[in-house]
Amino acid sequence: MTTSTLVQFGRSGFVGRFTSNVPLARGVRVIVRGPRGVEPGIVLCEPGEKFAPALSTEGDLLRVATPEDDSRTEAFPTREAELLAEATATVGALPLTFVDAELTLDDHLILHGLAWDACDATPLFTELSARFGLAVRLLDLSQTAVTRDPKPVAEKCDKPGCGSEGGGCSSCGTETGAGEKKGCSSKSCSSGKVKSADEMTAYFADLRQKMEQAEATRTPLV
């Protein structure tokens, strides 16, 4: 019976779903065939039905890693360093640099590259493939996903409309009996809470406006 298994592979720690004939325990070293070629990986877990639709199938889990596989991959780092140095020296005037290299078990060389301007490196990779006797491919690090911290969520009290105008409690929509807006009566939105940058900007803008109004109506002492 065919099953799906999540496998971590590649030096960058990619995770993909691979089809397998047998379930395998977490941590088992395996050989997979995916879009990058045939390479080693580590079993993580089964994806679970509710997550399966969000995960594309990367390829097939071929086998548990053998001593022969281990012997080949143990020799990779030395050769990868040599190929990386030679590829870097061949870049020439292209706005591109290589920072790492990975070999696969089916004779692919994946160069981790960073470009600081648009360029066509096709002739370079054609030359390197012929020189090395390998299928040389690019992993463009400038195109990989970047995780950013989520934007802070503005703290609000339980009063209706609090923060609806973008200024936190300074623009709280709670109304007095006279129909005018006032600040949050509980003070919970500004006491002991970490404000976001947007909230702080709104707060100080409101404070400055009040100070200017007070200055305009102040009666000089002399």
C-alpha positions in Angstrom: 0.0 0.0 0.0 1.3 3.4 -0.9 1.7 6.0 1.9 2.9 9.5 2.2 5.9 10.5 4.4 7.3 13.9 5.2 11.1 13.9 4.6 13.6 16.6 5.4 16.2 16.9 2.6 18.9 19.2 1.3 21.4 21.3 3.1 18.8 24.1 3.5 16.5 21.7 5.4 13.7 21.5 2.8 10.6 19.4 3.8 8.5 17.6 1.3 6.0 14.8 1.0 7.3 11.6 -0.7 5.4 8.5 -1.6 6.5 5.3 0.0 5.5 1.6 0.0 6.0 1.2 3.7 5.6 3.5 6.7 9.0 4.4 8.4 9.8 5.6 11.8 11.0 9.2 12.5 14.7 9.7 12.2 15.3 6.9 9.6 17.8 8.0 7.0 16.4 7.4 3.5 17.1 8.1 -0.2 14.5 10.1 -2.1 14.0 11.1 -5.7 12.7 14.6 -6.0 12.9 17.7 -8.2 16.6 18.2 -7.2 17.6 14.6 -8.0 18.3 11.6 -5.9 19.6 12.5 -2.5 19.5 11.5 1.2 16.9 12.7 3.6 15.5 12.0 7.1 12.0 10.8 7.8 9.9 13.2 9.9 6.4 11.8 10.1 3.2 11.1 8.2 1.6 14.4 7.0 -1.9 13.7 8.3 -5.1 13.9 6.3 -6.0 17.5 7.1 -2.6 18.8 6.1 -2.2 16.6 3.0 -4.0 19.0 0.5 -1.6 21.8 1.4 1.5 19.7 0.7 2.6 18.9 -2.8 4.2 15.6 -3.5 8.0 16.1 -4.1 8.7 12.6 -5.4 9.3 9.1 -4.3 11.0 7.6 -1.3 13.2 5.0 -2.9 14.8 3.1 0.0 16.3 3.2 3.4 19.9 4.5 3.1 22.4 1.7 2.6 26.1 1.5 3.6 27.0 2.2 0.0 24.9 5.4 0.0 26.6 6.5 3.2 30.1 5.8 1.7 29.3 8.0 -1.3 27.8 10.9 0.6 30.7 10.9 3.1 33.0 11.7 0.2 30.9 14.6 -1.0 32.1 17.5 1.2 35.6 17.5 -0.2 34.5 17.3 -3.8 31.8 20.0 -3.2 34.4 22.4 -1.8 36.6 21.9 -4.9 33.6 22.4 -7.3 32.4 25.5 -5.4 35.9 27.1 -5.6 36.1 26.4 -9.3 32.6 27.6 -10.1 33.2 30.8 -8.1 36.4 31.5 -10.1 34.5 31.1 -13.3 31.8 33.7 -12.6 33.7 36.5 -14.2 31.9 39.8 -14.5 28.4 38.4 -13.7 26.7 40.0 -10.7 26.6 36.6 -9.0 28.3 34.7 -6.3 28.1 31.1 -5.1 28.1 30.4 -1.4 27.6 26.7 -1.2 27.4 23.5 -3.3 25.6 20.2 -3.0 26.1 17.0 -4.9 23.4 14.4 -5.4 23.6 10.7 -5.9 22.6 10.9 -9.6 25.3 13.4 -10.6 23.7 16.7 -10.1 25.5 19.7 -8.7 23.4 22.3 -7.0 25.1 25.7 -6.6 23.6 28.0 -4.0 23.8 31.5 -5.6 23.2 35.1 -4.7 22.8 37.7 -7.4 22.8 41.4 -6.7 21.5 42.4 -10.1 19.6 40.7 -13.0 21.7 38.6 -15.2 21.5 35.6 -17.6 23.8 32.9 -16.2 22.7 30.2 -18.7 26.0 30.2 -20.6 28.0 29.9 -17.3 26.0 26.8 -16.2 26.3 25.2 -19.6 30.0 25.7 -19.4 30.2 24.3 -15.9 28.1 21.3 -16.7 30.4 20.4 -19.6 33.6 21.0 -17.5 32.4 19.0 -14.5 30.6 16.3 -16.3 27.6 17.0 -14.0 24.1 18.5 -14.4 24.8 21.9 -12.8 21.7 23.7 -11.4 21.2 26.9 -9.5 19.5 27.3 -6.1 18.7 31.0 -6.2 18.9 32.1 -2.5 17.4 35.5 -3.4 14.2 33.8 -4.4 13.7 31.6 -1.3 11.0 32.5 1.2 11.8 34.8 4.1 10.0 34.5 7.3 9.1 37.9 8.9 7.8 38.6 12.3 4.0 39.2 12.3 2.8 42.7 12.7 1.8 43.3 16.3 -1.9 43.1 17.0 -3.2 46.3 18.5 -4.4 45.7 22.1 -8.1 46.7 22.6 -10.4 46.8 25.5 -13.9 45.4 25.5 -15.6 48.7 24.8 -17.5 48.9 21.4 -15.4 50.5 18.7 -12.2 50.7 20.7 -9.3 51.3 18.3 -11.6 51.5 15.3 -10.0 54.7 14.1 -6.4 53.4 14.2 -5.3 55.1 17.4 -5.9 52.5 20.0 -7.7 53.8 23.1 -7.0 57.4 22.1 -9.6 56.9 19.4 -11.9 54.6 21.4 -15.4 54.7 20.0 -17.0 54.5 23.5 -19.4 57.4 23.8 -20.4 59.4 26.9 -23.9 60.2 27.6 -23.5 63.5 25.7 -22.6 61.6 22.6 -19.0 62.6 22.5 -16.1 60.1 22.3 -13.8 59.5 25.3 -10.9 57.3 26.1 -11.1 53.8 27.4 -12.5 54.0 30.9 -10.8 50.9 32.1 -7.3 52.1 31.0 -6.5 48.5 30.2 -5.4 49.4 26.6 -2.5 51.6 27.7 -1.5 50.2 31.1 1.2 47.5 31.0 0.8 46.8 27.3 3.5 46.9 24.6 2.3 49.3 21.9 2.9 48.7 18.2 4.7 51.3 16.1 1.4 52.4 14.5 -0.3 52.8 17.9 2.7 54.8 19.3 2.6 57.1 16.3 -1.1 57.8 16.7 -0.7 58.3 20.4 2.0 60.9 20.1 0.2 62.7 17.2 -2.9 62.9 19.4 -0.8 64.2 22.3 0.9 66.8 20.2 -2.5 68.1 18.9 -3.8 68.4 22.5 -0.6 70.3 23.5 -0.9 72.7 20.6 -4.5 73.4 21.4 -3.6 74.0 25.1 -0.8 76.4 24.0 -3.2 78.3 21.8 -5.7 78.9 24.6 -3.1 79.6 27.4 -3.3 83.0 29.1 0.1 84.5 29.7 1.0 85.2 33.3 2.7 88.6 32.5 
